[in-house]
């Protein structure tokens, strides 16, 4: 599902802002007769402080800055605060920078960044106007009654300001199904979301449809959409509902994603930095392991397998091969049931594992190629394990919540028993992570992972 502000887009705008701060510092020298150039350290500190203040001010949060007036007003306030903060740093440091030069630097930087944002908005507007843009937010309304029609009218008025497009309704009334803009019944919602590339679902069902609403919200939790409810329709017990403004109207944001925009952005930056560092340090080890695998048994060094990622999207996951090539056809040799009748797919005496494979699994070195998946964005360092498609197909509705965050190389269940736990308990641990995820929990899990790997606990 395409959104105007993906994590990668936000990171690109961050880098642009940082470059423009440096450009403002250098260009300020051109307007002073005898400039006193900024200290070398300032070229690192100023952009970092500026970026941190803009991040804290939610200027990279696309959901909060849908309208141009919202983004510009926020930019002015946060930019003013950034300028005051840098002035304070200069004063405390006793810098010799002339006040006139500093003022020119602030004026140039804010002007360049404001022009860049206006340019990006013009680009997005032109793209969405001709129907080819990635930023268009496509809206499906659940319920084609009077309230749904009022919401439709408001959205269509709002479209003039922002890239929000009404797509259609769903409704169970047989009479309303005859109306051209009613695309199907409520049960068709998941299919219609994928078919029409819906990004936002607005629920306007009457109060008596409480059960349908509850089931619908559960379904939407595993899909790449935001779900909105008009707050004066009903009171629904949800996971931390928040009142947000959408298309100029107050609504309840009920999708309750595991990560909000700020957390997702922080997590993505953290993943990129750590994975780049780890790959830079470990590439000689990766080469050696690959050669040992090829020498130990015939076949490729890298094992590729389709897994299910965030929002149920399939992706190709990479690992070092630890089994013989025909391992899948020999799966029956290790499948067995526990005392409760649950099917288990692992065994510490698995005959399919190669000699080098046993070592790689005990040390978890077989997971290292997944750092490439992290760089691509298919995975995170920490998150639920990416599941096999045939297992996801048999999920109960409550289990789909684990698909609301990116899958991870390590996670909550891996540091709380790892392979010692039967598979049917892993989903509960993953959902615990989804409900409590934060960058601090990620750091704790990564530190615990190091300890678990050193102790070689539960991995086989």
HUZIMO-V272204 format. One record per residue. RES is the residue in one letter. PHI is phi as a letter, one per 20 degrees, with the letter a starting at -180 (none if undefined). Layout:
# HUZIMO-V272204
res->[RES,RES]
phi->[PHI,PHI]
This chain:
# HUZIMO-V272204
res->[X,X,X,X,X,X,X,X,X,X,X,X,X,X,X,X,X,X,X,X,X,X,X,X,X,X,X,X,X,X,X,X,X,X,X,X,X,X,X,X,X,X,X,X,X,X,X,X,X,X,X,X,X,X,X,X,X,X,X,X,X,X,X,X,X,X,X,X,X,X,X,X,X,X,X,X,X,X,X,X,X,X,X,X,X,X,X,X,X,X,X,X,X,X,X,X,X,X,X,X,X,X,X,X,X,X,X,X,X,X,X,X,X,X,X,X,X,X,X,X,X,X,X,X,X,X,X,X,X,X,X,X,X,X,X,X,X,X,X,X,X,X,X,X,X,X,X,X,X,X,X,X,X,X,X,X,X,X,X,X,X,X,X,X,X,X,X,X,X,X,X,X,X,X,X,X,X,X,X,X,X,X,X,X,X,X,X,X,X,X,X,X,X,X,X,X,X,X,X,X,X,X,X,X,X,X,X,X,X,X,X,X,X,X,X,X,X,X,X,X,X,X,X,X,X,X,X,X,X,X,X,X,X,X,X,X,X,X,X,X,X,X,X,X,X,X,X,X,X,X,X,X,X,X,X,X,X,X,X,X,X,X,X,X,X,X,X,X,X,X,X,X,X,X,X,X,X,X,X,X,X,X,X,X,X,X,X,X,X,X,X,X,X,X,X,X,X,X,X,X,X,X,X,X,X,X,X,X,X,X,X,X,X,X,X,X,X,X,X,X,X,X,X,X,X,X,X,X,X,X,X,X,X,X,X,X,X,X,X,X,X,X,X,X,X,X,X,X,X,X,X,X,X,X,X,X,X,X,X,X,X,X,X,X,X,X,X,X,X,X,X,X,X,X,X,X,X,X,X,X,X,X,X,X,X,X,X,X,X,X,X,X,X,X,X,X,X,X,X,X,X,X,X,X,X,X,X,X,X,X,X,X,X,X,X,X,X,X,X,X,X,X,X,X,X,X,X,X,X,X,X,X,X,X,X,X,X,X,X,X,X,X,X,X,X,X,X,X,X,X,X,X,X,X,X,X,X,X,X,X]
phi->[none,e,c,f,d,e,f,f,f,f,f,f,f,g,f,f,f,f,f,f,f,f,f,f,f,f,f,f,f,f,d,d,f,c,f,d,g,f,f,g,f,f,f,e,f,g,f,f,f,g,f,f,f,f,f,f,e,m,f,d,e,f,f,e,c,f,e,f,f,f,f,f,f,f,f,f,f,f,f,f,f,f,f,f,f,f,f,f,f,f,f,f,e,m,f,e,f,f,g,f,f,f,f,f,g,f,f,f,f,f,f,f,f,f,f,f,f,f,f,f,f,f,f,f,f,f,f,f,f,e,n,d,e,e,e,f,e,e,d,d,d,e,o,d,e,f,f,f,f,f,f,g,f,f,f,f,f,f,g,f,e,c,f,d,c,f,d,r,d,c,a,e,f,f,f,f,f,e,f,g,e,e,e,r,e,g,f,e,g,g,f,f,g,f,f,d,l,f,d,c,d,d,e,c,f,f,g,f,e,g,f,f,f,f,f,f,f,f,f,f,f,e,d,f,c,d,d,c,c,f,f,e,e,b,d,c,f,c,f,l,f,c,e,c,d,c,l,m,c,f,b,e,e,d,f,l,f,f,c,e,f,f,f,f,f,f,f,f,f,g,f,f,f,f,f,f,f,f,f,f,e,d,g,f,f,f,f,f,f,g,f,f,f,f,f,f,b,f,p,f,f,d,e,d,b,f,c,d,d,f,m,m,e,f,b,e,e,d,b,f,f,d,c,f,f,e,g,f,f,d,g,f,f,d,f,b,d,e,f,e,n,e,f,d,d,c,b,f,d,g,f,e,f,f,f,f,f,f,f,f,f,f,e,m,f,f,e,g,f,f,f,f,f,f,f,f,o,f,c,c,f,c,r,f,f,f,e,f,g,f,f,f,f,d,f,f,g,f,f,f,f,f,e,e,c,f,f,c,f,c,a,f,f,f,e,c,p,l,f,f,e,f,g,f,e,f,f,f,f,f,f,g,f,g,f,c,f,a,f,f,f,g,f,f,f,f,f,f,f,g,f,f,f,f,f,l,e,m,d,b]
